[in-house]
Amino acid sequence: MILKRLFEAFYDNHIICIFTSNWPPDDLYKNGLQWNLFLPFIDLVKRKSQILTLGGVDYRLEGTSLNDMYFTPNDGETSKKIGILWSKLTKDQMVEHKICKVATGRTFRIPEFSGGVAKMSFTALCDQPLSNTEYMAICGNIHTLIITEVPKLSLDRWDLLRWFIWLVDELYNSKIRVYIQAEAPLKELYTDSGSKSDFDENFAYERCASWLIEMQSEEYRMKSKALKL
């Protein structure tokens, strides 16, 4: 209502008002709380304004390519690049949380989701009591995943290492396009502490790293689920 009154005041006083938005008038505040009360303002904008759709180059996105799949280290600069990448992949469409159905009636929540693209932190994916069924549910609902803030891995936290390996296994098998922000380059991400367990982490991580390298290849991208939709 405040926007409507403000717009009316400008118009009644013959003041030229120029404003920009990421959304066309009909999508402003769409599905927001009490959206019906906002509709008169949309009608007013459409009646009283000349609506222009602007194209051209978005300079914010220059310097970050969709072919850049692995970002390191975990700092402000790479976080900025991840933000630009997210905008580019989602085309600045509405972001929502996604509820995925898991086996035995359970559900899993993806906090940031838009048009088949998901962004989740390493902690949310690998430092929680999850299993392959959650990862399968995630893969069934997305075609692209951005994983942020992956730390260095070692057997000191073997649980994190195992969940990360299982996650990559499922992403690879489902042909999900993956982007990673990590603390160290892939060759330095895992440190062999010499400890042993019933689960052969060294072999499993070598395979995991090999798949992550393959997932950055043009051949994998051309086979990815993202290009088959």
C-alpha positions in Angstrom: 0.0 0.0 0.0 2.9 2.4 0.7 4.4 1.8 -2.7 1.0 2.4 -4.3 0.5 5.7 -2.5 4.1 6.8 -3.3 3.6 6.0 -7.0 0.3 7.9 -7.1 1.9 10.9 -5.5 4.7 11.0 -8.1 2.1 10.6 -10.9 -0.3 13.2 -9.6 2.6 15.7 -9.3 3.8 15.0 -12.8 7.1 13.6 -11.5 8.9 11.2 -13.8 9.7 8.1 -11.9 12.2 5.6 -13.3 12.7 2.3 -11.5 14.3 -1.1 -12.2 13.5 -4.6 -11.2 14.7 -8.1 -11.8 11.0 -9.1 -12.3 8.3 -8.0 -14.8 5.3 -6.3 -13.1 3.1 -9.4 -13.0 5.8 -11.3 -11.0 6.5 -8.6 -8.4 6.2 -10.1 -4.9 4.5 -13.1 -6.5 3.0 -15.5 -4.0 4.1 -13.3 -1.2 2.2 -12.9 2.0 -1.2 -11.3 1.3 -0.2 -10.9 -2.4 -3.8 -10.0 -3.3 -3.3 -6.7 -1.4 -0.3 -5.9 -3.7 -2.2 -6.5 -7.0 -3.7 -3.0 -7.2 -0.1 -1.6 -7.2 0.8 -3.9 -10.1 -2.2 -2.7 -12.1 -1.3 0.9 -11.4 2.3 0.3 -12.6 1.1 -1.3 -15.8 -1.4 1.5 -16.5 0.8 4.4 -15.8 4.2 3.2 -16.9 6.1 2.5 -20.0 7.5 -1.0 -19.4 10.9 -1.8 -21.0 12.7 -5.1 -21.1 16.5 -4.5 -21.0 18.9 -6.9 -22.5 22.7 -6.8 -23.1 25.7 -7.9 -21.1 25.5 -8.5 -17.4 29.0 -7.4 -16.4 28.7 -8.9 -12.9 29.0 -12.3 -14.6 32.2 -11.7 -16.5 35.3 -13.5 -15.3 33.4 -16.5 -14.0 32.7 -19.3 -16.5 30.2 -22.2 -16.2 33.2 -24.3 -17.1 35.0 -23.3 -13.9 34.0 -26.2 -11.7 36.4 -26.1 -8.7 37.1 -23.0 -6.6 39.7 -22.7 -3.9 40.4 -21.7 -1.1 37.4 -21.1 1.1 37.6 -17.3 1.3 35.6 -14.2 0.4 36.9 -14.1 -3.2 35.7 -17.6 -4.1 32.5 -17.0 -2.2 31.9 -14.0 -4.5 32.6 -16.2 -7.5 30.1 -18.8 -6.2 27.5 -16.1 -5.8 28.0 -15.0 -9.4 27.9 -18.6 -10.6 24.6 -19.1 -8.6 23.1 -16.1 -10.3 24.2 -17.3 -13.7 23.0 -20.9 -13.3 19.6 -19.9 -11.9 19.2 -16.8 -14.2 18.2 -14.9 -11.0 15.0 -16.8 -10.8 13.1 -17.2 -7.5 15.0 -19.2 -4.8 13.1 -21.5 -2.6 13.7 -24.5 -0.3 12.9 -27.9 -1.7 11.5 -30.8 0.3 12.8 -34.2 -1.1 11.0 -37.4 -0.2 13.3 -40.1 1.2 12.7 -43.8 1.8 10.4 -44.8 4.7 8.5 -41.6 4.5 11.3 -39.3 5.6 12.1 -36.0 4.0 15.2 -34.0 3.3 15.3 -30.2 2.9 17.4 -28.4 0.3 17.7 -24.8 1.7 18.5 -23.1 -1.6 16.9 -24.4 -4.8 15.9 -22.9 -8.1 14.9 -24.7 -11.3 16.9 -27.9 -10.6 19.9 -26.1 -9.3 20.8 -26.5 -5.6 23.4 -24.9 -3.4 24.4 -26.6 -0.1 27.3 -26.4 2.3 29.6 -29.3 3.0 28.4 -29.2 6.6 24.7 -29.6 5.6 25.6 -32.5 3.2 28.4 -34.4 5.1 28.4 -33.4 8.8 24.8 -34.7 9.4 23.5 -38.2 10.1 22.6 -38.9 6.5 22.9 -41.9 4.2 22.9 -42.8 0.5 19.1 -42.6 0.5 19.2 -38.8 1.2 21.8 -38.4 -1.5 19.7 -40.4 -3.9 16.7 -38.2 -3.0 18.7 -35.0 -3.7 20.0 -36.3 -7.0 16.4 -37.2 -8.0 15.4 -33.6 -7.6 18.3 -31.6 -9.1 20.5 -31.5 -12.2 23.2 -29.2 -10.7 24.7 -28.9 -7.3 27.0 -26.3 -5.8 28.9 -27.5 -2.7 30.4 -24.8 -0.6 33.0 -24.7 2.1 34.5 -28.2 1.7 37.3 -28.5 4.3 40.5 -30.5 4.1 39.8 -34.1 4.8 41.6 -36.8 6.8 40.9 -39.9 8.9 40.8 -37.6 11.9 37.2 -37.1 10.9 36.7 -40.3 8.9 32.9 -39.9 9.1 33.2 -36.6 7.0 35.5 -38.3 4.5 33.2 -41.3 4.1 30.0 -39.2 3.6 31.8 -37.0 1.1 32.9 -40.1 -0.9 29.4 -41.5 -0.8 28.0 -38.2 -1.9 30.3 -37.9 -4.9 29.6 -41.6 -5.8 25.9 -40.8 -6.0 26.4 -37.5 -7.9 28.6 -39.2 -10.4 26.2 -42.1 -10.9 23.3 -39.7 -11.4 25.3 -37.5 -13.8 24.8 -34.4 -11.7 26.7 -31.3 -12.8 28.8 -30.3 -9.7 30.6 -27.1 -8.7 32.8 -27.1 -5.5 34.3 -24.5 -3.3 37.1 -26.1 -1.2 39.8 -25.2 1.2 42.6 -26.8 -0.9 43.2 -28.0 -4.5 41.8 -31.4 -5.2 45.2 -33.1 -5.0 45.7 -31.6 -1.5 42.2 -32.0 -0.2 42.8 -35.3 1.5 45.7 -36.1 3.8 46.7 -39.7 4.4 47.5 -39.8 8.1 48.6 -43.5 7.9 45.7 -44.7 10.0 43.8 -47.8 8.9 40.2 -48.9 9.1 37.9 -51.5 7.8 36.9 -49.1 5.1 39.8 -48.5 2.6 39.7 -44.7 2.6 42.8 -44.2 0.6 41.5 -46.3 -2.3 38.0 -44.8 -2.0 39.3 -41.3 -2.1 41.6 -41.9 -5.1 38.5 -43.1 -7.0 36.5 -40.2 -5.6 39.2 -37.7 -6.8 39.4 -39.3 -10.1 35.6 -39.0 -10.6 35.7 -35.3 -9.5 38.4 -34.7 -12.2 36.2 -36.5 -14.8 33.2 -34.5 -13.7 35.0 -31.3 -14.7 35.6 -32.6 -18.2 33.7 -31.5 -21.3 32.7 -35.1 -22.0 31.0 -35.5 -18.6 29.3 -32.1 -18.9 27.8 -33.2 -22.3 26.4 -36.3 -20.6 25.2 -34.6 -17.5 21.6 -34.5 -16.4 21.5 -30.7 -16.9 21.8 -31.1 -20.7 19.2 -33.8 -21.0 16.2 -31.9 -19.6 
